[in-house]
Amino acid sequence: MLSPFNVRLATFSIAGSVLLMTGCQTAISAQTYATISPPAQTRAVPLKFKRHNFEVHCYNTLNCSVIYNNNNFARPYLNTPTPAPNSSDYQKHWGTASYLGIQNFPAPAKVDWKSKDGATHEATVDIGAIFKEELIWHNVPISDMAKFYSGPVAGEPDIFLEVNDRTINVYMTTLIPTKTEQIPGNKNSFGRDDIFLAWSHTY
């Protein structure tokens, strides 16, 4: 019969073997979704949304899969390494999300990827928890919002999920029509489409 000391030693040996067999895989972990506050004008001038558009971008990964609303948004990256972003303000060049009109809210996004160091990760990202108030994130005062004869002042927001090496980021952007030119002298700049980081987690 093993002594209490030997029992503990055997337990530690088994645990160590399990860790060696599992390697670097990161398990799905409990996450919080209230760490980043929206801009002040978001609550001062609340704009609600019931549908949203969605897009995924992967960087610094060896492979990447993101399933949301029964669709894999990262098909081009399933077996293909992805490069680093090509500029410091790369988010501003994403344009608009390509998957339109998703009803609030599907089940959490399921993300599986391999970071550039070869570690395998899996996580769930609850878009509905991040945007549970269904507020469009913006920073435009009501005094500068253009008025429309009907309908909301803004359309459906674009939500972007970014996988970048070991970090997942979630952003929101919406074009808010304005009364004034946002670029003085540019007659095509009557609107703001600021992009806001709403959630981030490093694994």
C-alpha positions as a Python dict, from the first residue, in 0.01 Angstrom:
ca = {
    (1, 'M'): (0, 0, 0),
    (2, 'L'): (127, 346, -85),
    (3, 'S'): (206, 584, 198),
    (4, 'P'): (25, 924, 201),
    (5, 'F'): (345, 1084, 70),
    (6, 'N'): (369, 838, -220),
    (7, 'V'): (-2, 885, -302),
    (8, 'R'): (54, 1259, -332),
    (9, 'L'): (367, 1201, -541),
    (10, 'A'): (177, 971, -777),
    (11, 'T'): (-103, 1226, -808),
    (12, 'F'): (144, 1500, -902),
    (13, 'S'): (309, 1269, -1157),
    (14, 'I'): (-26, 1192, -1323),
    (15, 'A'): (-117, 1561, -1333),
    (16, 'G'): (218, 1642, -1490),
    (17, 'S'): (167, 1375, -1755),
    (18, 'V'): (-176, 1515, -1839),
    (19, 'L'): (-29, 1862, -1883),
    (20, 'L'): (240, 1726, -2113),
    (21, 'M'): (-17, 1540, -2323),
    (22, 'T'): (-246, 1841, -2360),
    (23, 'G'): (37, 2067, -2470),
    (24, 'C'): (-37, 2436, -2521),
    (25, 'Q'): (-409, 2419, -2591),
    (26, 'T'): (-605, 2698, -2425),
    (27, 'A'): (-941, 2582, -2291),
    (28, 'I'): (-1260, 2783, -2310),
    (29, 'S'): (-1255, 3007, -2004),
    (30, 'A'): (-1509, 3213, -1816),
    (31, 'Q'): (-1510, 3568, -1947),
    (32, 'T'): (-1661, 3900, -1849),
    (33, 'Y'): (-1824, 4131, -2099),
    (34, 'A'): (-1847, 4466, -1922),
    (35, 'T'): (-1487, 4583, -1915),
    (36, 'I'): (-1508, 4859, -2177),
    (37, 'S'): (-1761, 5142, -2152),
    (38, 'P'): (-1913, 5297, -2465),
    (39, 'P'): (-1847, 5664, -2553),
    (40, 'A'): (-2043, 5919, -2351),
    (41, 'Q'): (-2277, 6009, -2637),
    (42, 'T'): (-2387, 5646, -2671),
    (43, 'R'): (-2599, 5674, -2357),
    (44, 'A'): (-2663, 6048, -2385),
    (45, 'V'): (-2822, 5991, -2728),
    (46, 'P'): (-2933, 5626, -2720),
    (47, 'L'): (-2984, 5461, -3059),
    (48, 'K'): (-3118, 5107, -3041),
    (49, 'F'): (-3059, 4826, -3289),
    (50, 'K'): (-3237, 4493, -3338),
    (51, 'R'): (-3023, 4362, -3623),
    (52, 'H'): (-2653, 4385, -3694),
    (53, 'N'): (-2399, 4314, -3966),
    (54, 'F'): (-2095, 4094, -3900),
    (55, 'E'): (-1743, 4036, -4030),
    (56, 'V'): (-1430, 3851, -3912),
    (57, 'H'): (-1062, 3940, -3959),
    (58, 'C'): (-771, 3714, -3859),
    (59, 'Y'): (-408, 3824, -3819),
    (60, 'N'): (-91, 3653, -3695),
    (61, 'T'): (-252, 3309, -3695),
    (62, 'L'): (-153, 2975, -3848),
    (63, 'N'): (-519, 2887, -3897),
    (64, 'C'): (-848, 3039, -3785),
    (65, 'S'): (-1215, 2941, -3764),
    (66, 'V'): (-1503, 3159, -3638),
    (67, 'I'): (-1855, 3015, -3643),
    (68, 'Y'): (-2140, 3259, -3577),
    (69, 'N'): (-2504, 3244, -3680),
    (70, 'N'): (-2438, 2897, -3829),
    (71, 'N'): (-2176, 3036, -4066),
    (72, 'N'): (-1798, 3006, -4066),
    (73, 'F'): (-1678, 3361, -4124),
    (74, 'A'): (-1313, 3259, -4139),
    (75, 'R'): (-1325, 3008, -4425),
    (76, 'P'): (-1035, 3175, -4613),
    (77, 'Y'): (-816, 3124, -4305),
    (78, 'L'): (-903, 2764, -4214),
    (79, 'N'): (-572, 2620, -4336),
    (80, 'T'): (-383, 2934, -4428),
    (81, 'P'): (-146, 3144, -4216),
    (82, 'T'): (-252, 3506, -4186),
    (83, 'P'): (-8, 3799, -4189),
    (84, 'A'): (24, 4084, -3943),
    (85, 'P'): (-184, 4399, -4007),
    (86, 'N'): (-28, 4624, -4270),
    (87, 'S'): (-68, 4951, -4077),
    (88, 'S'): (-117, 5084, -3725),
    (89, 'D'): (-470, 5205, -3805),
    (90, 'Y'): (-572, 4897, -4002),
    (91, 'Q'): (-919, 4883, -3842),
    (92, 'K'): (-1015, 5204, -4021),
    (93, 'H'): (-966, 5029, -4355),
    (94, 'W'): (-1202, 4739, -4293),
    (95, 'G'): (-1490, 4911, -4468),
    (96, 'T'): (-1833, 4764, -4396),
    (97, 'A'): (-1930, 4418, -4278),
    (98, 'S'): (-2033, 4183, -4557),
    (99, 'Y'): (-2286, 3963, -4373),
    (100, 'L'): (-2598, 4174, -4328),
    (101, 'G'): (-2910, 4181, -4113),
    (102, 'I'): (-2843, 3926, -3838),
    (103, 'Q'): (-3124, 3926, -3582),
    (104, 'N'): (-3009, 4005, -3225),
    (105, 'F'): (-2860, 3771, -3105),
    (106, 'P'): (-2745, 3426, -3220),
    (107, 'A'): (-2557, 3186, -2994),
    (108, 'P'): (-2204, 3295, -2897),
    (109, 'A'): (-1937, 3282, -3166),
    (110, 'K'): (-1717, 2972, -3148),
    (111, 'V'): (-1354, 3055, -3222),
    (112, 'D'): (-1082, 2796, -3289),
    (113, 'W'): (-738, 2908, -3396),
    (114, 'K'): (-365, 2853, -3376),
    (115, 'S'): (-158, 3155, -3273),
    (116, 'K'): (171, 3231, -3447),
    (117, 'D'): (368, 3046, -3177),
    (118, 'G'): (187, 2724, -3270),
    (119, 'A'): (-40, 2710, -2963),
    (120, 'T'): (-396, 2591, -3023),
    (121, 'H'): (-684, 2789, -2871),
    (122, 'E'): (-1060, 2768, -2852),
    (123, 'A'): (-1304, 3019, -2707),
    (124, 'T'): (-1662, 3137, -2719),
    (125, 'V'): (-1742, 3506, -2760),
    (126, 'D'): (-2092, 3613, -2659),
    (127, 'I'): (-2179, 3905, -2887),
    (128, 'G'): (-2518, 3933, -2719),
    (129, 'A'): (-2357, 3979, -2377),
    (130, 'I'): (-2114, 4241, -2506),
    (131, 'F'): (-2397, 4445, -2658),
    (132, 'K'): (-2676, 4338, -2422),
    (133, 'E'): (-2817, 4693, -2408),
    (134, 'E'): (-2862, 4687, -2787),
    (135, 'L'): (-2713, 5036, -2808),
    (136, 'I'): (-2528, 5160, -3115),
    (137, 'W'): (-2186, 5281, -3002),
    (138, 'H'): (-2126, 5633, -3130),
    (139, 'N'): (-1988, 5968, -3019),
    (140, 'V'): (-2208, 6216, -3209),
    (141, 'P'): (-2405, 6475, -3006),
    (142, 'I'): (-2773, 6506, -3091),
    (143, 'S'): (-2714, 6867, -3198),
    (144, 'D'): (-2508, 6741, -3493),
    (145, 'M'): (-2725, 6443, -3593),
    (146, 'A'): (-2903, 6483, -3923),
    (147, 'K'): (-3281, 6458, -3905),
    (148, 'F'): (-3480, 6221, -4126),
    (149, 'Y'): (-3847, 6229, -4212),
    (150, 'S'): (-3886, 5866, -4101),
    (151, 'G'): (-3688, 5579, -3961),
    (152, 'P'): (-3386, 5577, -3730),
    (153, 'V'): (-3103, 5824, -3762),
    (154, 'A'): (-2859, 5539, -3826),
    (155, 'G'): (-2874, 5200, -3993),
    (156, 'E'): (-2772, 4862, -3857),
    (157, 'P'): (-2428, 4861, -3692),
    (158, 'D'): (-2130, 4665, -3820),
    (159, 'I'): (-1974, 4430, -3564),
    (160, 'F'): (-1623, 4304, -3631),
    (161, 'L'): (-1457, 4013, -3453),
    (162, 'E'): (-1079, 4019, -3485),
    (163, 'V'): (-845, 3733, -3399),
    (164, 'N'): (-489, 3866, -3366),
    (165, 'D'): (-232, 3613, -3245),
    (166, 'R'): (-353, 3530, -2891),
    (167, 'T'): (-605, 3815, -2862),
    (168, 'I'): (-969, 3841, -2968),
    (169, 'N'): (-1114, 4190, -3012),
    (170, 'V'): (-1473, 4293, -3085),
    (171, 'Y'): (-1548, 4629, -3246),
    (172, 'M'): (-1857, 4823, -3350),
    (173, 'T'): (-1898, 5094, -3609),
    (174, 'T'): (-2200, 5270, -3759),
    (175, 'L'): (-2232, 5555, -4004),
    (176, 'I'): (-2407, 5841, -3822),
    (177, 'P'): (-2526, 6113, -4065),
    (178, 'T'): (-2435, 6462, -3942),
    (179, 'K'): (-2546, 6818, -4009),
    (180, 'T'): (-2191, 6942, -4048),
    (181, 'E'): (-1897, 6841, -4264),
    (182, 'Q'): (-1661, 6619, -4068),
    (183, 'I'): (-1381, 6718, -4307),
    (184, 'P'): (-1411, 7094, -4370),
    (185, 'G'): (-1458, 7162, -4739),
    (186, 'N'): (-1550, 6800, -4821),
    (187, 'K'): (-1915, 6787, -4929),
    (188, 'N'): (-1912, 6407, -4894),
    (189, 'S'): (-1821, 6408, -4525),
    (190, 'F'): (-2162, 6464, -4365),
    (191, 'G'): (-2128, 6160, -4140),
    (192, 'R'): (-1909, 5981, -3886),
    (193, 'D'): (-1825, 5614, -3881),
    (194, 'D'): (-1591, 5591, -3581),
    (195, 'I'): (-1488, 5238, -3488),
    (196, 'F'): (-1493, 5147, -3117),
    (197, 'L'): (-1328, 4860, -2933),
    (198, 'A'): (-1607, 4702, -2725),
    (199, 'W'): (-1437, 4392, -2585),
    (200, 'S'): (-1091, 4233, -2575),
    (201, 'H'): (-942, 3918, -2425),
    (202, 'T'): (-593, 3767, -2452),
    (203, 'Y'): (-556, 3389, -2418),
}
